[in-house]
Amino acid sequence: MCGIAGFVNRDPERPADCALLRQMTRALVHRGPDEEGYFSAGPVGLGMRRLRIIDLAGGKQPIANEDGTVWVVFNGEIYNFHDLRQDLVSRGHRFTTNSDTEVIVHLYEEQGIECVRALRGMFAFAIWDSKTQTLSLARDRFGKKPLYYAETSSGFWFGSELKSLLGVPDLSRALNLTALDDYLALGYIPAPHSIFRAVQKLPAASVLTLRAGQVSIRRYWRLEWQTGAPLTERQALDGLQARLEDAVRCRLTADVPFGAFLSGGIDSSTVVWLMSQALHEPVRTFSIGFAQQGSSELPFAREVAQAFHTEHYEEVVEADALSLLPQLVHAFDEPFGDSSALPTYLVSRLARQQVTMVLSGDGGDELFAGYERYQRYLLLSRLRWLVLGALGANALATTLRTISATSTRLNRAAAVLRRAALPPLARYTQLVGLYAPDLRRELLKVGNHTPGAVPVAVASAWQEALSFDPVRRLQAVDTETYLIDDVLVKVDRASMANSLESRAPLLDHRLWEYVAALPTAYKFVNGKTKYLLRRLLQGQVPPAVLSRPKQGFAIPRVHWFRGDWQDMVRPLLLENDMSQYFARPCLERMLEEHASGRIDHGEHLWLLLVFAVWHKRYLSARTSTPLHAVHALHGTQESRLALVHGDTHKGVGA
């Protein structure tokens, strides 16, 4: 696991600035604290920081082919590298290390950039081919590993995180207003945009080629959601278990201690169950909970830990964890509004005290149709068909106006009917969105920008899934947007900020190709989510795991914004820096409505708070903040505060 960075100067006669290359690479030290490596030749520079996981002594990067004409820097893990290596050796290639990185170089010699199709794993890499004077960038099928790039007057630049590009002298920090609008609508910024207009994200499952100053990007893999050959339920279960076991087993290759994140939900419990079957020693598991009753998953995690006799560690998060927000902002580089990033950061920090790598359950909700909003979407679709069929659009509009005017007690029913009456895409967007279009139009006041009704990335994914049945369509859209640009960004940045590698067996692309081809009834039936996975787990995991309602990993915002955080947050949101983007009357109204308990604006206020702290770090001319109660707003990793209290339960169930 590494951080990579590099560039190609626009002027081929201008030699690589090695000092700048080191600056770019050292901005990624948290991704690779163990060693650094560099390559430069003429106008080209490649750099990397390494977190040693495999071939601890020999896997130094950059790595070249036999004659030094092809060089690679690589971030990630290739799980089928042993098989690929054997084949390459049989073809005459000579290896000098036992690392997975070197496989990429020799595979590129055989297949060119098409070599990405043979790789099973998570990766972002850059290859410089001196014979063709070509730089190639590639990102794995689900975008588990990030890659940013920028073109400026001086050259082409890339890096694992945005922070590695911010030292480029001619890089503009002009705000991308479309990205800001997307951030308010979704809580994250979908690829290819970043918060800065000058910087782009390479989309998942894509390769970028730079040759003679020209950039081309193409997608090399797309998941097919069409139903395959019919299988009985028994056949489907057997096939699922075999692929799950294989996905977990191949991710246990490491030369360092490892464990697993455990929330007590179905997905992480599945991973821990399969790990416990494959290993001869107890699995180390790590969990985070909240002090507020009803917000913590710790009791469920403990039950799973006891069932599988894991070596279990846990901590409890308190409201003073707000002081960690500056560290989150530094980890993500751009506004990121998923508040579960905070507990993800903390559980990563907890795990890093014991291990260097963990397995997680990410991807299960999208793969097995696990979101409860799928049921709400289908219910609203049926309601729309019934209501519009009975009344018609005009009569429905009149009825809604009458309800709203005559009875405030029926406003909630009217809101449900309004949502049901929406077209399918708008209805889906309301279920996943954070700021509704009307509220964004009222709040956002930057230049001539007008907030769109639906983010372009969501609309595009929705259109591409037009031919699928409703549940598959929701799965496909969630995968292309929320999974890639929210869930996986969150886990990558939060874990790597703590120099911890996270692997996701449920994101194995072979597993996805199998499950995606199964009938929808094997995933979502009569409102029951993850049907086939639940069937597989019966008798394997504690019954409470299968019967418990789904619970997110988000912080208890509604309590914290009305309590400990209220006096701290208000001055930051209403200061002058924010007035250039957001309408103050709208901000004040949301703060008052939330404090009074009339409306829960917890998600809205969290997004604004994250943006305010981000802006202060990256764009504000000031280096201090009037929010004196937030400690060490620009604190370094060495000066982190101990803001989480908890108990370590070592050997629970042992």
N, C-alpha and C positions, 0 to 999 in steps of 0.2 A: 504494500500500500504506500502510495507516494503522493507528492504534489509535483506537478510538472509546469514548466514555463519555457518560453522561447520566442524567437522572432526571425524574420527575414527582412533585411534592409531593402528599401525600394531601390536605392542606388547600389548596384552589384559591386561597385568599386569601393564602397565604404565598408571597412572591416567591422565585425561585430564588436559592440561595446561590452566588454566582459564585466566591467564594474556594474553596469546596468543589469546585465544578466544575473549577476549574483544578488543584486537588490531584489529583482523580481522573484528569484527562487527562494531567498531567505524570508520573504513575506509569507511563505508556505511552511515554515519550520514546524508548525504544529502537526501538519500532515505527514511529516517525515523528520522526526527529531534525531534519528540515529546517524545519518550521514548525508552528504551532498555530493553531486557530481555535475560536470559541465563538459560540453563539446562546443567548439567554435571553429569555423572554417570560412574564410571570406566574409560574406555578409550574413552568415547564418549562426545563430546561437541556440543551443538547447541546454536546459538545466533541470535538475530534479532534486527533491528532498525525499529520503527513504525512511519508511517505517519497516524495519526488518521483520518479516513473517515467515518467508521460505528462503532456504539457502542463505542463512544468516551471514556467513563469511564470504560467499562468492557472488552474490547477486547484485553487485554494484552496477549502477547506471551512470551515464548512457552506455548502451551495449551496441557493438557493431557486428557486421558480418565478417567473413574470413578476410576479405581484402580491404575492409574499412571504407567501402563505398556506400553503405547503408547504415544509418544510426537511428536508434529509437530511445525515447523516454516514455515511460509507461506508468500509469496509475491504475491499480486494480489487482485482480486475481483471475488467472485462467485455470479453470478446474479440470480441463481435459488436456493439460499440457504434457503429461507423461505419454499419452497415446500419440499426440502430435509429434513429440520429440522422437519417439521410436521410428515413426514413418519417415521423418526428415533425415535421421541418421542412416536409414536404409537407402536413402537417395543420395548419400554422399556428403551431407552437411556435417561440419565439425563444430562441436560445442565446447565452450571453455567454462561454463557454469552449469549449475543444476537448477537454475531459476526458470520461472515461466516467461520472464521477459525475453530471454534469448530466443524462445520459440517463435516469437512474433517476427523477429528479424529474418530468420531463415524461411518462415512461411511466406513472408513478403517477397523474398527472392523467387519463390516458386509461383506465387499467384498474384503478385501485386497487391493493391489495396483490397482486392476481393478476398484476401485472407481473413477479413473480419467475419465472413460467413462461417468459417470453420471454428471460430472461437466460442467456447462455452464459458461464460463468466461475466464479471463486471469489469469494465475497462474504459479508459480514455487514454489515447496514446498519440504521439507525434513521431512521424518517420521522415527523415531527410534522406533523399536519394540523390547523391551527388552526380550520378551518371546522367540522370534526366533533369537535374536541377529542380526537383519537385518536393514540396512539403505536403505531407498527407496527415490529416487529423481524423480520428475516428472515435465514436462513442458507442457504448454497448446498447443492446436492444431496448432496454427500459430506461436508459440514462441514469443508471445508478451512480456512475462517476461523472462529475461535471466537467465542462470545458467551455471557457469564454474566449472570445477573440475580438480583435479590433483592427481596422485598417485606418492608418493615418497617413499624413503626407510623407512621413519618414519610413514607413514600412508596415509589415503585417505582424501582429503580436498575438500571443495566446497564453493562457494560464488556467490552472485548475480552479482558481477562485478569482473573483473580480479584483481583490486587493493586490494581486500580483501584477495587474496592469496599471494601477493608479500612479505608479512612478514614471510611466512613459511621458516624456516631456511635452509632446504635442497632442496628448489625449484630452479631449474636451470632457468636462463634467456637466455639460448641459443636460437638464432633466428630460427624460422621455415621458411626456404627458400621457401618452397611451398606456405606458407601463404603470404610471401612477393611478390611472383610472382602473386598469385591470386589478391592481393591488387592492383598491377599495372594494371592487366588485367581488373578488375571489379570496383575498387574503394572501395572494402570492402573485408572482409575475411570470406568466407562461413564456416558454421559448417561442420564437427566437429573441424576444426582447429582453433587455435588462433595464435597470432604472436609469442608466445613462444612454443617451441616443447613440453615442459613439461605440458602444460595446454590445456585442451580440452573444447569444448562447448557441452553440452547435446543438441542433435538436437530437433527441435520442434516435438510435438506430440509423445514424447518418454518418457519411464521410465527407470531408472537405478536402479539396485539392487546390493547392496554390502552385501555378506554373506560369512563368513569364509575367508575373504580376497580376494574373487573372485567377479569380476565385470561383470555384464551382462546388456546389453542394448537392448531394443526392441521398435518398433513403435506400438502404440495402435490405431492410426487413420490415414486414408488416404482418401483424397477427390476423389470421383469418378466423372469423367468428361463426362460420357456417357449420351446421351440423354434419358430422361425418357418418360413417357406417353405423348402423344400429347395433347397440350392445345391451345385453340384459343388465339389470342392476348389479348382479354378482360379478359379471365380467368388468363392468365399469369400476366397481370397488377394488377388484384385484389389480386392475391396471393403475388405478390411482395410488394404491398403497405401494406398488413396486416403484413408481416414479417418485413418490415422496421419499421413500427410503433411499433411493439413489441420489436425489437432490441433496438430502442431508449428508449422506455418507461422503460425497465428493467434496463437500465444504468443510470437512473435518481435517483436511490436510493442512498442517501448520507445524512450525518448529518452535512455537511459543505457547504459553498457557492460554486457554480459551474457555468461554462459557456461553451463556445465553441470557437475553432479556426475557423476563417473564412477567406478563401482566395478569395472568390468570384467565385470559380470554382463550377462545378456541384456537386461534392461529399460533400464538406463542406456546400454548400447551401442546399442540401438535408437534412443534419443533423439539421441545424438551423431551416429550415421549420418545420420539425417534432417536434423539441423541442418546438417551438413557439406554436404548436397545443396542446402539452401535458401539458404545464405549464400555470399558471394563472398570471405570472409576466413576464416582459421583460427578454429575454435571454441576458446574457452578452457575447459579442463577441469581439475577439481580432485578430488584423491583423498587419502584418509587410510589409513594402514596401521599395523600393530603390529610391534614388534620381535620378538615370539615367532614362531618358524617355524611355519607351518601356520595362523596366525591372520590373515595379511595378504593382501589382495587386490591389492596394488600391482603385482605382476608382470603380472596380467591387465589392469589398467587401463593400464599402460604399453603393452602390446601393442595395445590398441584405440586409444590416443592416437597411436601410430606409424602404424597403418593409415589413420587419417583425418587425419593431419598436423595434430594439434591443438597449441595452445600449452598445454602441460601443467604443472601445479603439484601437488606432493605433500608430505606431511609424515608423520613416524612418531611414534606415540603411545607413551609410556613409562608405567610404573606410577605415577610421581609425578604423573600427571594427576589422581589422587584429589584433589589440592588444588583442582581446578576444581569439585568437587562442590557447594560452596556456591553457586557461580554458576549451576549447573544448577538447584538447588532454587529459587533466586530467579527463574529464567526460567520455571519450570513452576508455581510457586505452591502446588501440592499434590503429594503424593507421586506420583512417576512412576517405575516400576521397570524400564523398558526400558533396559538398560545401553547400547544402541546410541545413546542420546541423547548420550553423551559424544563419540564420534567424529563424530556428526552436528553437534554444536556446534562441534567443532574444524574440520571441513571447511568449515562456514559461515564461521567466522572467517578461514580461509585464503582462501576465495573473496572475502570482502568487501574484502580488501586490493587486489583487482584489478577487481571488478565490483560492481554494485548489484543485479543480478537473475540468477538461474540457473534452468535447467530441470532437472528430476529425473525419475527413472524410477519414482516411487511409483505404486502401484496395479496394476502388472503381474502380481504374484503372485496377487492376488484375481481379476483379470479373466481371466487365461489358465490358472487352476488350477496355479499354480507351486509350491505347497508340497508338500514330500515327505511330510508327514504325511497327505496324501490317500491316498497309496499304502499307508501303514501302517494307516490306518483301514479301507480296503477289504480288506487282508489279514487284519486282525483280524476283520472281519465274516465273511469266508469261514471262518476258523478256528472262530469261534463256531458257525456253522452246522454244520460238520463234527463238532466235539467234542460239542456239545449233542445233535446228531442221533444220535451213536453212543452216548453215555453217559447223557444226560439230566442235568438240573440237580443232583439229589441225588447221583448217582454222581460227577459232576464235583467237587462240593464235597468228597466223601470222598477222592477221588484227590488233590486239592490239599493237603488236610491231611496225607495220608500222605507226599507228596513233601517238604513243608516239614519234617516231623518226622524224616525218615530221611536226607535228603541236602541239605546246605547248597549243594553244587555244582549242584543242580537248582533252587535257589530262583529263579534268573532265568527258567527255563522255566516255573515255577509262576506267576511274576509275569505273564508273557505270557498264560498261560491265564486267569488272573484277569481281566486287562484284556479279553481276548476275550469272556469270559462276561458282561461288563457290558452293560446296555442301551445303545442307540446314543448317547443324549445324554451319559450318564456316560462312555462310552468317548471321545467327542469332547472332553469337558471335561478328561479326563486327558491327552490329547494336547496341548492348548493351555494347560493350567493350570500354575501354578507351585507353589503350596502345595496338596497334596491335602486333602480335607475332614478326614480324621483328624488330620493335622498341624496344620491351622488350629484345630481344636477343642482340641488339646493346648496350642497356643501362645497363642491369643487369650483374654484373661481380663478383659474389660471389662464390668462390670455384669452384667446378665442376658442379654446378647447371645449367641446361639448361632449359630455359623457355619453357613451353608446349604451343602448339597451342591453346588448349581449356582447361580452368580450369576443373578439374575432377568433381566438383559439378555440373557444367552446363552440361557437357557431360552425367553424370549419370541421371540428371533430363530429359534431352532430350530423352535418351533411354527409360526411363520409360513411356514417353508420346508418344511412337512410334505409337500406334494404333489410336490416336485422329486425327480429322481433323486439318488443319493447324492453325486456330485461337485458337482452344482449346489447341493445343500443345504449342503455345506461351504463353497462359494464364497459363498453368500448370507449365511450366519451370520458368516463371517470379515469380509465387507464391512460388515455392520451393526454389528459389535462391534470387532474387532481393527483393521481398516483405519481406521475413523472415529475411534475413541477412543484408539488407540495410535499407529499409524504417522503419521497426519496431525497429531496433536497434537505428536508428537516433532519433525517437520520444521518445523511452524509456529513453535513456541517456540524451537527451536535456531537457526533462521535469523533470526527476528525479533529475538532477543536480540543478534544481531550486525548489526541493521539491514540485512538482506539479504532480498530477496523471492525466494521459490521458487515456480515454476510447474510443474505436473504434467500434461504432455500425455496421459499414459496414463489420466488421470482425466477426460477429456472425456466428458460424459454421452452425446453422440451416438455416440461410439466404443463406449461400454459397451452402449448399447441394441442396437447391431449385433452385437457379439461375444456378448452374453448370449443372443441368439436363435439362435446357431449350435449345431449338435449338439455334445454333450459330447465325442464322438470327435475333434472338431477342436481340442480343448483338452487332453484327457487321454486317452491311449490306451496300453494295455498298460504302465501304470506310468510312461509318459513324459509329463512335464509340458510345457505351453506348446507343444503340437505344431504348431499352425498358425503361431505366431510364429517358431518355429525354422525351419519350412519357408520362410517369407518371408525370413529372414536368411541362408539358405544362399548363399554366394558374396558376401555383402555385408559380413559381419563376420569377424574371424579365426576359424578353425575351433576354436581352443581355447575361445572363448567359448561355443560351442554344446555342446562335449563335457565341459566342466568340471563337477564336482559343485557343487550349490548351496551357498553359504557365506553365513552371516549376517554382520551388521555389528556384532555384540556384542563387547564387550571380552573379553579372555582372563581371566575372573574366577577360574577354577580355579587358575591360576598365581599371580595377584596376591594372592588371599586366603590362599594357603599360603606366600607369600613376603613381599614388601615391605609388604603391607597388614596382615599378621596382628597385629602388636603395636599398630598404630594403631587398628584397628577394635574389638578386644575390649573395651577400657574404655568406649567410647562405647555399645556395645550392652548392656552390663551395668550402666550407671549407673541411678540412681533414677528418672529420667524415664521410662525404658522399662519399669520394673517395674510401673507402673500399667496397662500394656497387655498385656505379654507375660510368660509364666511363665518365671522365671529358670532352673529346671532344664532346660527345653526349649532355651532359648538356649544354655546351657553345653554341652549334649549336642551340638547342631548344630555349635558352634564346634570341639569336640574331635573329632567325627567327620570334619569337613572337614580340620582340620589334620593328622590322622593318615593321611588318604588313603583311609579306609574308604568314605566316602560323599561325593559331590560336592554340597555345599550352596551352591555359588557363587551360584546364582540366589536362593536363600532369603536368604543373608546380604546380598546387594546390596540387596534390597528393604528389609530391616531397617535397613541403613545409611542408605539414602535417607530412610526415615521418621524416623530419629533426627536427622539433620541438619535435615530439614524441621521437626520438632517444636521443635528448639532455636531455629530462626529465628522461627517463627510462634506458638508456644504457651508455650514455657518462659519463666519469669520471669527466668532468668539470661541474661546476655549473653555469657558466656564458656564455654569448654568445657575439660574435663580432657584432651581429645585434643590436646595441645600440638603434636604432630607434623603435624597438618593446619593448614597456614598460612592466615591471613587468612580464617577461617571465615565472616566477614561482610564480606569484601572488596568494594569497589565496582568498577565497570567500569574506573575510572581506575587502580586498584591491582592489576590482574590480574598474575599471575606468568607469566613465560615458562617454561612447564613442558613444552613440546613441542619436541623437536629434529627437524630434518629438512633435506632438501635440496630446492631448487627446481630442477626440470628444465624450464626454459623452452625452448620450441621443440622438444620431443621429436618426432622424425619430420619436422621441417620441412625 
